[in-house]
Each structure stands twice: as C-alpha cells, then as structure tokens.
C-alpha cells in the first residue's frame, strides 16, 4: 500500500510545489517508487518545476475524455518518479463534483507505488482538506512571514474541524451539539478543541472517544521554508505550541529550508533544485527532509475513517462558508496572540501592510474609474 503524502499550505507562494517536486525526486534517487500528482486544480504548474511536458495526459483529459487513469500516470526523466499532471486550462476542475472526487480518491489509492505525493492547492477549500486527510501524515509548508504563519495555523485548524465533522455524522447527539453551536459562530470559535471535546463527551461519549483516537492518529508534519536566520525557526515551535494548546493537536517538525535565489535559476531552467545544484543549502535541506520521511514509520487512520464517505453537509452555502472562514481567521489571530505565537508588533505590522495594500487598490480603482468616465465621454461625443 502506497504511503500517501499530501503537501499543503495555508497560502500560496511559500514553496509548496518546490518541496513536493524535489521531495519526490529525492525519494526516487534513494530507490523508492514515487508518483507525484498535481492536485492544484485550476492553477496547475507543477510540470514547470520538474520540466515535464504532459501534453494531453492530465487529470483534465481523464475527467473530460474518459481516458484510462493509468494512461495519465506518465514517466519522467528522473529515476523511479512518475507524474500526474493537473490541467489549468479546465476551470471546472476547481470545484469537482462529489462523484468525481470519490472516483479520483479510489484511483489514487489503487496506484502501485511506494510513495504518492499530492501537491495540493493553497487555502482551505473543502476538496483540499479532504485530500489532506487521505493521510494522517500530511505536510504543511509555511514561512516566517506573519501572514504565512497565521494561514499555516488556520489550515491545521480547518483540518481538525473537518476531521471533527466527518467523525460526528448527522443524526448523532454530538453532531446536534455542533450544529447548535455553529448557529452562533462566535460561540463556536471561542471554544478551543479540548473544551469542545469535553462538552461532546457529555452528550456523545462513544463518538467522542472515536474522535480522540483519530486526533491521536492525526500527526501532520511542518516544514518552515524561506527562513533567513536560525531565529526564524522559532516560528515553527510557536505553531506547534498553539496547535497543542488550542487544537489538542500534536504536529511533527520535519525541517527548515533557507531562502535561496538558486530556486529562481533552477525554475527558469526547468530543473528541480536538487538536480540543478544538489549540494546547495536548499538541496541539502530537501535531502534531510526525504531521509526523515523514509525513516518515519507509516501511520494510518482507523479502518472506519473512509474519505469516500466525506460529504458536503457541513457547509451548505457560500454565504455560510464565507462567514465561517471569516470567523476562523479572527479566531486564529486570537489563538496565536494569546499563546505568544504572534506578537502585538507583528500583528500591527500585518495590519499596516494590509492597509497599504488597500490604499493601493483604492488608487487603482479611482484611476480605472476616471479612465472609464473619459472613455464614456468620448463615446458620447462621437
């Protein structure tokens, strides 16, 4: 059975695809059979990182042309590594139907390989969370920047809540309690997971015990990328502490990756860093991470935890999902500030940055508006 390694991030631009591609090649160099799948649907560009030209063989063609799944698992120029391309030309792939998601999961799980690396999209879309929960040992890539740290923590928080809702199914006492709390989103977000588990244990002890067991099985791994100095490593420990305190979640620290301009040169050459310059600081960091991945015993969720049973009833409409996302963001900031993971100074800097970006957007909007007005006036004169 393949060891599935989903790779995710709370926000884009933190090196998720960089890690996915180079980790796959590093594992392949050590004799492991690896399949690397681009599941960043709607924004697929992993083929550029490894210099692969997929042609018509992609997930898009599989979904739309009914080709055989085995036909889109393409060999690469790298030893023991195969590749499944996404398809950024088909926007519908960003919102798969439930039946399509189940079909994809079944085919991915049936691949005969040692490691299956899933390069997921950025953010906390339900599809991304479900793919991340295909394994209890997924990797979250973050960076020392305040927004990256916050979004990394929020991703893990969303994953825990997704695990919560898939364990407490409809028509159970625990689910009824969760639904009642969700009606008041502020009350829901003020409850930390350990407190919530206590409340659930009083009304639904059996299912609560199952959730506790799954939380013990769930052991995501963190990679901190783009660090500038050793002090940046403290951010990884802060995320770990906040996850333990507020989510009741233990995470493992998989490694650090220094910011390296070689990545830009490697990307322009369409060569992975460990091929372009394997002895670089970044290349050596990736090799250390691959060694840890091989050395870590495989973990699995219990047999009853089947991603194929995941449903979409937890978020019924876009308005509700948007409100929940907003509350999650606010509660995530509160968690990190309360636990010392995010200082007041860092928070103030983030707010200043956002204010500057908003000011720039307003200026651009005013400029566009004036151009539209002038264009309309000229049109009337003609």
C-alpha positions in Angstrom: 0.0 0.0 0.0 1.4 3.4 -1.0 2.3 5.9 1.7 0.3 9.0 0.7 1.9 12.3 1.5 -0.4 15.3 0.8 1.5 18.6 0.7 -0.5 21.7 1.6 -0.1 25.4 2.7 -2.4 28.0 4.1 -1.4 30.5 1.5 0.4 30.5 -1.9 4.0 31.4 -2.5 5.6 29.6 0.4 7.3 26.8 -1.7 4.7 24.0 -1.5 5.3 22.9 -5.1 9.1 23.3 -4.7 9.0 20.9 -1.8 6.6 18.4 -3.5 8.7 18.1 -6.7 12.1 18.0 -5.1 11.0 15.6 -2.3 9.6 13.2 -5.0 12.9 13.2 -6.9 15.0 12.8 -3.7 12.9 9.8 -2.7 13.3 8.3 -6.2 17.1 8.8 -6.0 17.0 6.6 -2.9 15.3 3.7 -4.8 11.7 4.5 -3.8 9.0 4.3 -6.4 7.2 7.6 -6.4 4.2 9.1 -8.1 3.9 12.9 -8.0 0.4 14.2 -8.6 -0.5 17.9 -9.3 -3.8 18.4 -7.5 -3.6 22.2 -7.5 -6.6 22.1 -9.8 -7.3 25.2 -11.8 -3.7 26.5 -11.2 -1.6 23.5 -12.2 2.0 24.4 -12.8 4.0 21.6 -11.2 5.1 20.3 -14.6 7.2 23.5 -15.0 9.1 22.8 -11.7 10.2 19.4 -13.0 10.5 20.3 -16.7 7.7 17.9 -17.7 5.6 18.4 -20.8 2.4 16.4 -20.1 0.7 17.0 -23.5 -2.8 15.6 -23.4 -2.1 13.2 -20.5 -3.6 15.0 -17.5 -6.4 14.9 -14.9 -8.3 17.2 -17.1 -8.3 14.8 -20.0 -9.1 11.9 -17.6 -12.2 13.7 -16.3 -13.4 15.1 -19.6 -12.4 12.5 -22.2 -12.9 9.3 -20.1 -9.3 8.0 -20.7 -7.9 5.3 -18.5 -6.3 6.6 -15.3 -3.2 4.5 -15.8 -2.6 6.4 -19.1 -2.2 9.7 -17.3 0.5 8.4 -14.9 3.5 9.4 -17.0 7.2 8.5 -16.6 9.6 11.4 -16.0 13.3 11.9 -16.7 14.0 11.2 -13.0 14.7 7.7 -11.6 11.6 5.9 -10.2 9.4 9.0 -10.4 6.1 9.2 -12.3 3.9 12.2 -12.7 0.2 13.0 -12.9 -0.4 16.4 -14.4 -3.3 18.7 -13.5 -5.0 20.9 -16.0 -5.1 24.7 -15.5 -7.0 25.0 -18.8 -10.1 23.5 -17.4 -11.6 25.8 -14.8 -14.3 23.3 -13.7 -11.6 21.2 -12.1 -11.5 23.8 -9.2 -14.9 22.5 -8.0 -15.2 18.8 -8.5 -18.5 17.1 -8.0 -18.8 14.6 -5.2 -18.8 11.6 -7.6 -15.7 12.9 -9.3 -13.9 13.4 -6.0 -14.7 9.8 -5.0 -13.6 8.4 -8.3 -10.3 10.3 -8.0 -9.7 9.1 -4.5 -10.3 5.5 -5.5 -7.9 5.7 -8.4 -5.2 7.4 -6.4 -5.4 4.8 -3.6 -5.0 2.0 -6.2 -1.7 3.2 -7.6 1.1 0.7 -7.1 3.9 2.7 -5.7 5.9 3.3 -2.5 5.1 7.0 -2.1 2.2 9.0 -3.6 2.9 12.8 -3.2 -0.1 15.0 -3.7 0.7 18.7 -4.4 -2.5 20.4 -3.2 -3.8 23.9 -3.9 -3.3 26.7 -1.3 -6.0 27.6 1.1 -8.7 25.6 2.9 -11.2 24.6 0.2 -13.1 21.5 1.2 -11.6 19.4 -1.6 -8.1 20.4 -0.3 -8.9 19.4 3.3 -10.4 16.1 2.2 -7.3 15.3 0.1 -5.1 16.3 3.0 -7.0 13.9 5.3 -6.2 11.0 3.0 -3.2 10.5 5.3 -2.6 11.4 9.0 0.9 12.4 8.0 0.4 15.3 5.5 3.0 18.0 5.2 2.1 21.7 5.8 4.6 24.2 4.3 4.8 27.6 6.0 7.2 30.6 6.1 8.3 33.0 8.9 6.2 35.9 7.5 3.3 36.7 9.8 0.6 36.0 7.2 2.1 32.7 6.3 2.4 31.6 9.9 -1.3 32.6 10.5 -2.5 30.8 7.4 -0.5 27.7 8.2 -2.1 27.6 11.7 -5.5 28.3 10.2 -5.1 25.4 7.7 -4.4 23.0 10.5 -7.4 24.4 12.5 -9.7 23.8 9.5 -8.3 20.3 9.0 -9.1 19.5 12.7 -12.7 20.8 12.3 -13.1 18.9 9.1 -12.0 15.8 11.0 -14.4 16.7 13.7 -17.4 17.0 11.4 -16.6 13.8 9.5 -16.5 11.9 12.8 -19.7 13.3 14.3 -22.0 12.4 11.5 -25.6 13.5 11.0 -28.3 12.3 13.5 -25.8 11.8 16.3 -26.1 13.7 19.6 -22.6 15.2 19.1 -23.5 16.5 15.7 -26.6 18.1 17.1 -24.5 19.9 19.6 -22.0 21.0 16.9 -24.9 22.3 14.7 -26.4 24.2 17.6 -23.0 25.8 18.3 -22.5 26.6 14.7 -25.7 28.7 14.6 -23.8 31.1 16.9 -20.4 31.2 15.1 -18.8 33.4 17.7 -19.6 30.9 20.5 -18.2 28.1 18.3 -14.9 29.9 17.7 -14.4 30.8 21.4 -14.3 27.1 22.2 -10.9 25.5 21.9 -10.9 21.9 20.7 -10.0 20.5 24.2 -13.0 22.3 25.7 -15.3 21.2 22.8 -14.2 17.6 23.3 -15.2 17.8 27.0 -18.7 19.1 26.0 -19.1 16.5 23.3 -18.1 13.7 25.7 -21.0 14.5 28.0 -23.6 14.1 25.2 -22.0 11.6 22.9 -19.2 9.6 24.7 -18.7 6.9 22.2 -18.2 9.1 19.2 -16.1 11.5 21.2 -13.8 8.6 22.1 -13.5 7.8 18.4 -12.6 11.4 17.6 -10.0 11.4 20.4 -8.5 8.3 18.9 -8.4 9.9 15.4 -6.7 13.0 16.8 -4.0 10.8 18.3 -3.6 9.2 14.8 -3.5 12.6 13.1 0.1 13.8 13.1 0.7 16.4 10.4 4.3 17.5 9.7 5.5 21.1 9.4 8.2 22.4 7.0 9.3 26.0 7.6 10.5 27.5 4.3 12.1 30.8 3.3 13.9 31.3 6.6 16.6 34.0 6.7 18.3 33.1 10.0 18.2 30.5 12.8 15.8 32.7 14.8 13.1 32.2 12.2 13.0 28.5 13.3 11.2 29.8 16.5 8.1 30.3 14.4 7.8 26.6 13.8 7.9 26.0 17.6 5.2 28.7 18.1 2.9 27.0 15.6 3.5 23.6 17.3 2.7 25.1 20.7 -0.5 26.8 19.5 -1.7 23.6 17.8 -1.2 21.7 21.0 -2.8 24.3 23.3 -5.8 25.3 21.2 -6.4 22.4 18.9 -5.3 19.5 21.0 -3.1 18.5 18.0 0.4 17.2 18.0 2.5 18.1 14.9 5.9 17.0 14.0 8.7 19.3 12.8 10.0 17.9 9.5 12.6 20.5 8.6 13.8 24.0 7.7 14.5 25.4 4.2 16.6 28.6 3.8 15.6 31.2 1.2 17.8 30.5 -1.8 17.9 32.5 -5.0 19.0 29.3 -6.8 15.4 28.3 -6.9 14.6 31.0 -9.4 17.5 30.0 -11.6 16.5 26.3 -11.4 12.9 27.2 -12.2 13.9 29.2 -15.3 16.0 26.2 -16.4 13.0 23.9 -15.6 15.2 21.8 -13.4 14.5 20.9 -9.7 17.0 22.4 -7.2 18.4 19.0 -6.2 19.2 18.3 -9.8 20.4 21.8 -10.7 22.6 22.1 -7.6 22.3 19.1 -5.3 24.9 20.4 -2.8 23.3 23.8 -2.3 21.9 24.7 1.1 18.4 24.2 -0.2 19.2 20.9 -1.9 20.8 19.5 1.3 17.7 20.6 3.3 15.5 18.7 1.0 17.6 15.6 1.3 17.4 15.8 5.1 13.6 16.0 4.8 13.5 13.0 2.5 15.6 11.0 4.9 13.2 11.8 7.7 10.2 10.8 5.5 11.8 7.4 4.8 12.8 6.9 8.5 9.3 7.8 9.9 7.0 4.8 10.4 3.8 5.0 8.4 0.7 6.0 10.3 -2.9 5.3 9.2 -6.3 6.4 10.3 -8.6 3.6 11.6 -10.3 1.4 9.1 -13.7 3.1 9.6 -12.2 6.5 8.6 -13.0 6.4 4.9 -12.6 9.6 2.9 -15.1 8.3 0.4 -17.8 8.9 3.0 -16.9 12.6 3.3 -19.9 14.7 2.4 -20.5 18.4 1.9 -23.3 18.9 4.5 -21.1 20.8 7.0 -21.1 23.9 4.8 -24.3 24.2 2.9 -23.9 27.5 1.1 -21.3 30.0 0.0 -22.6 32.7 2.4 -22.3 30.4 5.4 -18.9 29.2 4.3 -17.6 32.7 3.9 -18.8 33.7 7.4 -17.2 30.6 8.9 -13.9 31.4 7.1 -14.0 34.9 8.4 -14.6 33.8 12.0 -11.8 31.2 11.6 -9.4 33.9 10.6 -10.3 36.1 13.5 -10.1 33.2 16.0 -6.8 32.1 14.5 -5.3 35.5 15.2 -6.7 35.4 18.7 -5.2 32.0 19.3 -1.7 33.0 18.1 -1.7 36.3 20.0 -3.0 34.7 23.3 -0.4 31.9 23.0 2.5 34.3 22.3 3.0 32.9 18.8 2.1 36.2 17.3 3.4 39.4 19.0 1.4 42.6 19.0 4.2 44.2 17.0 3.9 41.5 14.3 0.1 42.0 14.3 0.5 45.7 13.9 2.9 45.2 11.0 0.5 42.9 9.3 -2.3 45.4 9.7 -0.1 48.2 8.3 0.7 46.1 5.3 -2.9 45.3 4.6 -3.8 49.0 5.0 -1.1 49.9 2.4 -2.4 47.2 0.0 -6.0 48.5 0.4 -4.8 52.1 -0.2 -3.1 51.0 -3.4 -6.2 49.1 -4.6 -8.3 52.2 -3.9 -5.9 54.3 -6.0 -6.0 51.8 -8.8 -9.8 51.7 -8.7 -10.0 55.5 -8.9 -7.7 55.6 -11.8 -9.7 52.9 -13.6 -12.9 54.8 -12.8 -11.5 58.0 -14.3 -10.4 56.2 -17.5 -13.9 54.7 -17.8 -15.6 58.1 -17.4 -13.3 59.6 -20.0 -13.9 56.7 -22.4 -17.7 57.1 -21.9 -17.5 60.9 -22.6 -15.5 60.3 -25.8 -18.0 57.7 -26.8 -20.9 60.2 -26.3 -19.1 62.9 -28.3 -18.7 60.5 -31.3 
